[in-house]
Amino acid sequence: MTLIEEPKPLRHPEKAHRPDNEVKRKPDWIRVKAPTSAGYAETRELMRGLNLKTVCEEASCPNIGECWAQKHATFMIMGETCTRACAFCNVATGKPQALDALEPFRVAQAIAKLGLAHVVITSVDRDDLDDGGAGHFARVIAETRRVNPVTTIEILTPDFKQRAGAAATIATARPDVFNHNLETVPRLYASVRPGARYFTSLHLLASVKEHDPSIFTKSGIMVGLGETREEVLQVMDDLRAADVDFLTVGQYLQPTPKHLSVDRFLPPEEFQGLEAAARAKGFLMVSASPLTRSSYHAGDDFARLRTAREAQLARALLAQA
């Protein structure tokens, strides 16, 4: 008797019937090698053993080989299924399962086993939850601090759909870095990030800073989606008006033919120009390159960010003297 396997659920059911978009050939400056190192294999096995998800795998990050070889993984909490359907993202879409009450413990244990000095924790969007998942983030932060008291914590959150108290819940948990990505310029939100609103995201970033000015705030955008340089510069101004400390700018890469096509691949020198412009606008830290992602080299960047703030405070004290 031959058993018939059940078909796997579609990863992106909302995109299944859309026509395919051209997947453009990547330029030489953005190609990466397939992951093969022993460190990569060890990190993968640890994630499997603790039943944990990472955005590195779920979002098809091009830097996974480099990061996992160094045992640097970005944890993705609250399941692997997102309630939104952004046109750029490869995380699965659908109806998520209930929250796992033991997940904060397992994340903290994994951080300890990896020996992380700095950890990045992100999540899927959970619009089905009353608080959007803010309370679960707070529990993960608290357990991580209990088990790993010297580890610095960076979180990358959804926008929480303007839910009252979300920013306060996060700020009270006191992560070292609060990151929420704008992703693109406002003109492209309807096609790139239809479930979100540009000014909702800006307000969330500003609200966290208002609750606790000591928390570093961070945001990132992708380029290569059809935005203009002037629009990117305006986003920088908006983020500085919200007192955001750290900006990341990376190249959009199309995950599958069902996702948005790349409008163009920006050469490295254009990223250097955007980084210079952002630094001139007053960001404490800027990372801009074709392969920049929110959590890429996050630990090293956090050390530079902290040093930059200390230097800024020293200059302010000197000016008052």
N, C-alpha and C positions, 0 to 999 in steps of 0.2 A: 504494500500500500504506500503510495507516494503522498507525503504531507505537503500541503500547499501553504507556503509562507504568507502570512498576512502582509499586505503592502505597508511600507513605512509611511507614517503621516508626512504630508508635505511640509517642508521647512518654512516655505513662504506661500501659503495657500492664496493669499490676496494677490500674489503676483503671477500665479500659475497660468492664467489665460491672457496675460499681456504678451504682445509681440516681443521677440528678442531684440535687444540692443547690441550694437557692435561692441565687441571687446577689443580695444585698441592695443597694439603691441607696446609693451613698456620700453622706454628708452634705457640705454645702458646704465645710466646713473641710478636707476631705481630697482634693479634686479638684485635678488638675494639668493643665497644658496639654500638648498633643502636642509632641514635640521637632521643631524646624524650623530651628535656628540653624546658621550656617556652622561654628561650632566643633564642634557635634554631628556634622555630616557629616564633618569632618576626622578626628575621633576614630574614627568608625566605619570610615572607609577605612583608617586606620592599623592597626586591629585586623584587618581583612580581609587587608591586604597582608602582615602578619606571621603570619597563620594562628593568631591568638590568640583565646581565649574570655574573656568577662567575665561575672561574676555579674550585672552590670547588665542584660544582655540575657537570659541564661539563666534568671534567677529573676524576670524581669519587674518590676524595681525601678521604683517610681513616680517616683524622682528622677533617672532617666537623662537627661532633657533638660537639667536644671539642671547636673548634674555634668559631662556630656560637653561641654556648651557651654564649660565652663572647662577642658576636657581633663583631667578627673579620672576615671580609669577604675579599676575594681577587677578585677584579673586573676584568672581562674579556671584553675588549673593541673590537670594530670593528666587532661585530657580533658573532654568535655562530658556524659558518661554516669555517673550515680551508681549505686552498688551497693545503695543503700537506697531506701525508698519512703515518705518522711515524708508525712504527710497534708496538710501545709500548703505544700509546696515544689513549684515549677514546673520545677525542673531535671529533665532527662530521666532515666529509670530504665532499667537493662538491664545487659548485659554490656559493660564498657568495653574499649577497645583497650589495647595495650601502651603503656608510658610512652614519651614522646618525649625522647630524650637531648639534643636541641637546644633543648628548650623553655626551660631556664634562660637560654641565650644570647639567645633571641628576646624573652623577657620583659625582660631587662636592656636590650636595644636599644630596645624600645618605651618604657621608662621614660625613657631618655635623650632620645628624640625628643619625648616629651611634656613634658620638662623638669620632672618631678615632684620637688618638695622632700620629699614624703611619699607613700609608696605603700602600698596595701593589696593583699595577695595572699591569695586563698582557694583552695579546691579542692572538688571532689566528694569523697564518701566513696569510698575504695578498699579495701574489706574483702578484696579478692582479693589484695592485696599482703602479703608477709610482715611488713613493718613498717608497713603502713597508709598508706604514702606519706611517712613522716617524713623519710627520707633524701632524697627528691626535694625536699621543702620546704627542707631544709638546702642542697642544691645551688643552688636558685633564690636563696636568701638570699645565698649566697657569691658567685654570679655578679653579682647585683644590686649588691653592695657593691664588687666589683672594677670594674665599669663606671661606677657612680654612687656614689662614695665619700661624698658629703655627703647623699645621700638617706636619710631615716629610713624604716625598714621596719616595717610592721605586718602580721602574718599572722593569718588566721582559719582555724582548722584543724578537721578532724573530731575525734572522740574517740579514734581509733586502737584502739578495742576492747580497751583495757587491755594493749596489746602492750608487753612489757618493753623498756625503753630508749627508747621514743618521746619521752617528756618530756625525757630527757637529750640526745637527738639535737637536739631543737629548741632547748633551752637553750644547748647548746654552739655552735650557729650564731648565737646572740645577736641575734635580732630586737629592735627597740626596744620593740615591743608584741606580746604574745601574746594573741590573742583566741580564745575558744571559747565559743559561745553555748549557754546552757541551754535557750533557746527558750520554755519554759513551766514551769508548776508541776508538782511530782512527780505529783500526782493525775491529770494529763491525759497523762502520757507514753504510756500504752498506746494512746490514740487519736490523739495528735498526732505522737509520735516513737517509734513502736514498736520500731525497731531499736536504740534507745539506752537507757542507764540513767542516771538522774539523778546518783547518787553516783559513777559512773564519770567523768562530766563534771566534777563538783566536784573529784575526786581529781586529774584531769589538771591543772586550773588550779593547785591547791595544789602539785603536784609541780614544775611549771615554776618557781614562785616559790622553792621549797626549793632547787632546783639553782642558781638565780641570782636573788637578791633584787633586783638592779638592773633586771631586765626588768619593764616595766609589764605587768600582766595586766588583761584586759578580758572582759566577758561581757554578753550581751543576752538579753532576753525579749520576746516578743510578748504583747499583751493583747487582749482581745476574743474569747477562745476559750472563755469560761465559767469562768474563774478568779475567785476572790474577792480582795478587797483584802488580807485577812489572809494568804492564801496568797502573794501577791506580796511582802508585807512579810517573810514567813518566808524566801523565796528571797533577799531582800536580806541577811538575817542569815546565811544559809548562805554566801553569797558573801564577806561580810566575814570570816567565820570562816576562809575559804580565802585570806584576804589579797588579795582582788581589788581593784584600784585604781579601775576605771572600769566603770560600768554604763550600758547603753543600754536604753531601753524604747520600743517603737513599737507602732502599731496593726497587727494582723493584717489582711491584705487577701486575699480569696479569688481565686486565679488563674483557676480554671475551675469549671464546675458539678460536676466530679468531685472537687474538693477540699472540705475541711471548710468549712462555712458560718461566716460571722462571727456570733458570738453577740450582740455589740453593738458599736457604735462609741462609744468613750469620747470625751467632749468635751475640748477643750484644757485646761480648768481641772482636770480629773482628772489629766491628765499633770503639770500644775504641782504638784499635791499629792503625786504619787508622787516627783517630783524632789526636793521639799523633804524628804520622808521619807528618801530615799536619802542625801541630803547630811548629814542629822542622824545617820545611822548610820555616817558616817565615810568614804564613798567620796571619793577625791580629785577625781573628775570624774563628772558625771552628765549624760546627754542623754536627755530624755524629751519626746516630742511625737508627734502622730499619724503624721508622716512620718519619724520617726527610724528609721534603719537602721544596721547595724554600721559601714559605711564612709562614711556621710553626714557631710560636713564633717570627715572624719577628720584632715586636716592641721591645721586650726585647733584642733580638740579636743586633738590631741597637744601643741601648743604650750601650751595651757592646763594640760594634765596635767603637763607638765614644770615649769611655773611653780608649780603647786600643790605638787609634791613639794619643790621648792626652799624654798618658804615653810614647809612642814612641818618640814624639816630645820633651818631657821633657828630656828624656835620651839623645837625640841628642844634645840638648842645653847644657846639663851638660858636655857632652864629649868635646864640643868646648870651654868650659870655661877655 
